[in-house]
Amino acid sequence: MTTPRDLLIIALDNEGGRAVRAGEFSLALAGAELIDLLKAPTIRLDGGCIVPGHLPAPADLLLKQAAASFVMAEPFEPVGDFLWRRGEGLTQRYTAALEAEGVLARRRGNLLRKSRTVLVDSLPRCQAAERWNSAEPVLSTLAQYLGIRHHNSVDPPDITDYAVESVLAAVHGALQELEGERQRRHAEQAAFDNIWRSLD
């Protein structure tokens, strides 16, 4: 399994906590893809930009798509730009992939509740849980950014790889930027609503 798949499984397994919005999750998934590709190593970072290598493409189809989307010539793409571009609709793509592989199943709803996807007992779910319970640093840090914490509230171990650290920092920055934009829009809408109320 890959870090993005494990992250999605862990989020679904811990959905009793704070609900994660698709936009936040897509940015984290794109960051998880970059980290897996750094470790392959299919790419390297140079001054905060993604420099693709010439090694065999990863076996995972979604990681292969991510690798195929890199800017292949200078000026190379900054990590932050990749997160926003690649992240668009990424949660839905990973959810569909896990459903197609039988890791997720769709549970029918009734008249009052819509159908929803649920995890089934599977080897990928066990592997993700094992990685989660070991407090693996990358998975733990990405989950923490999304508001998902270990039941024992352990802090993830320190990450010593500079490139991985750079990607995680870019993910954190993108998530803060997204939240700031949401708050700005909410404030603008509230001000607009107040104007209309004052005219009634």
C-alpha positions in Angstrom: 0.0 0.0 0.0 1.0 3.6 -0.4 0.9 6.5 2.0 -2.1 8.2 0.3 -4.1 5.0 0.5 -3.1 4.4 4.1 -4.1 7.9 5.0 -7.5 7.6 3.5 -8.1 4.2 5.3 -7.0 5.7 8.6 -9.3 8.7 8.1 -12.2 6.4 7.4 -11.4 4.2 10.4 -11.3 7.3 12.7 -14.3 9.1 11.3 -15.8 9.3 14.8 -13.5 12.4 15.2 -13.6 15.7 13.3 -14.9 15.3 9.8 -12.3 16.1 7.2 -13.3 18.2 4.2 -12.5 16.8 0.7 -10.4 19.9 -0.1 -8.2 19.5 2.9 -7.9 15.8 2.3 -7.0 16.2 -1.4 -4.0 18.5 -0.5 -2.8 16.0 2.1 -3.1 13.1 -0.4 -1.1 15.0 -3.0 1.6 15.6 -0.4 1.6 11.9 0.5 2.1 11.1 -3.2 5.1 13.4 -3.4 6.7 11.8 -0.3 6.2 8.3 -1.7 7.8 9.4 -5.0 10.6 11.0 -3.1 11.3 7.8 -1.3 11.1 5.7 -4.5 13.1 7.8 -5.6 11.3 9.0 -8.7 11.8 12.7 -7.9 14.1 15.0 -5.9 13.6 18.5 -4.7 15.8 21.4 -5.7 15.2 24.7 -4.1 11.6 23.8 -3.3 10.9 22.6 -6.9 10.1 19.0 -8.1 12.8 17.6 -10.3 11.6 14.3 -12.0 14.1 11.4 -12.3 14.3 8.7 -15.0 13.7 5.6 -12.9 10.9 3.1 -13.6 7.4 4.4 -12.8 5.8 3.2 -9.6 3.5 0.2 -9.7 0.6 2.0 -8.1 -1.7 3.4 -10.8 -2.5 6.7 -9.0 1.2 7.3 -8.1 2.0 6.5 -11.7 -0.5 9.2 -12.8 1.1 11.7 -10.3 4.6 10.9 -11.7 3.3 11.4 -15.3 1.9 14.8 -14.4 5.2 16.4 -13.4 6.7 19.3 -15.3 9.6 17.6 -17.1 11.7 20.6 -18.0 12.9 23.8 -16.4 11.5 25.9 -14.8 10.4 23.0 -12.6 7.2 23.2 -10.6 7.2 24.3 -6.9 5.9 21.8 -4.4 3.0 24.1 -3.4 1.8 24.6 -7.0 1.8 20.8 -7.5 -0.3 20.3 -4.3 -3.0 22.6 -5.6 -3.0 21.3 -9.1 -2.7 17.6 -8.4 -5.1 17.8 -5.4 -8.1 18.8 -7.4 -10.6 16.0 -7.0 -7.9 13.6 -5.6 -10.0 12.4 -2.7 -12.7 11.2 -5.0 -10.1 9.4 -7.2 -8.6 7.5 -4.2 -12.0 6.7 -2.8 -13.1 5.2 -6.2 -9.8 3.2 -6.4 -10.3 1.7 -3.0 -13.9 0.9 -3.8 -12.9 -0.8 -7.1 -10.3 -2.9 -5.2 -12.9 -4.0 -2.6 -11.3 -2.1 0.3 -14.4 0.1 0.5 -18.0 -1.0 0.0 -21.0 1.1 -0.5 -23.7 0.6 2.2 -27.2 1.4 1.1 -29.1 4.0 3.0 -32.8 4.2 3.7 -35.4 7.0 3.1 -33.7 9.2 5.7 -30.0 8.4 5.1 -28.0 8.4 1.9 -25.8 5.5 1.0 -22.2 5.8 2.2 -18.9 4.0 1.8 -17.5 1.9 4.6 -14.3 0.0 5.1 -14.3 -3.8 4.9 -12.0 -6.1 6.7 -9.0 -6.5 4.3 -5.2 -6.8 4.2 -4.8 -3.2 3.2 -6.8 -2.1 6.2 -4.7 -4.2 8.5 -1.5 -2.9 7.0 -2.7 0.7 7.3 -3.7 0.1 11.0 -0.3 -1.5 11.7 1.5 1.5 10.3 -0.8 3.9 12.2 -0.3 2.0 15.5 3.5 2.2 15.1 3.2 6.0 14.9 5.0 6.1 11.6 6.1 9.7 11.3 4.8 10.7 7.8 1.4 9.1 8.2 1.0 10.4 11.7 2.0 14.0 10.7 -0.3 14.1 7.7 -3.2 12.7 9.8 -2.4 15.3 12.6 -2.7 18.1 10.0 -6.2 16.8 9.2 -7.2 16.8 12.9 -6.9 13.0 13.2 -4.9 12.0 16.3 -3.8 8.7 17.8 -6.1 7.4 20.6 -3.1 7.6 23.0 -2.3 11.2 21.7 1.3 10.3 21.0 3.3 12.9 19.1 4.8 11.5 15.8 8.6 10.9 15.9 10.8 13.6 14.4 11.4 13.5 10.6 15.0 13.9 9.7 14.7 13.8 5.9 14.9 17.4 4.7 13.0 16.8 1.4 10.2 15.0 3.3 10.1 17.8 5.9 9.8 20.4 3.1 6.8 18.6 1.5 5.1 18.3 4.9 5.7 22.0 5.5 4.2 22.8 2.1 1.1 20.7 2.9 0.7 22.5 6.2 1.0 25.9 4.5 -1.5 24.9 1.8 -4.0 23.7 4.5 -3.6 27.0 6.3 -4.1 29.0 3.1 -7.3 27.0 2.3 -8.6 27.6 5.8 -7.8 31.3 5.6 -9.6 31.6 2.3 -12.7 29.8 3.7 -12.7 32.2 6.7 -12.4 35.2 4.4 -15.3 34.1 2.3 -17.4 33.3 5.4 -16.7 36.8 6.7 -17.6 38.4 3.4 -20.9 36.4 3.3 -21.7 37.4 6.8 -21.1 41.1 6.0 -23.2 40.8 2.9 -26.1 39.2 4.9 -25.8 42.0 7.5 -26.3 44.6 4.8 -29.4 42.9 3.5 -30.8 42.5 7.0 -30.2 46.3 7.7 -32.3 47.1 4.6 -35.3 45.1 5.7 
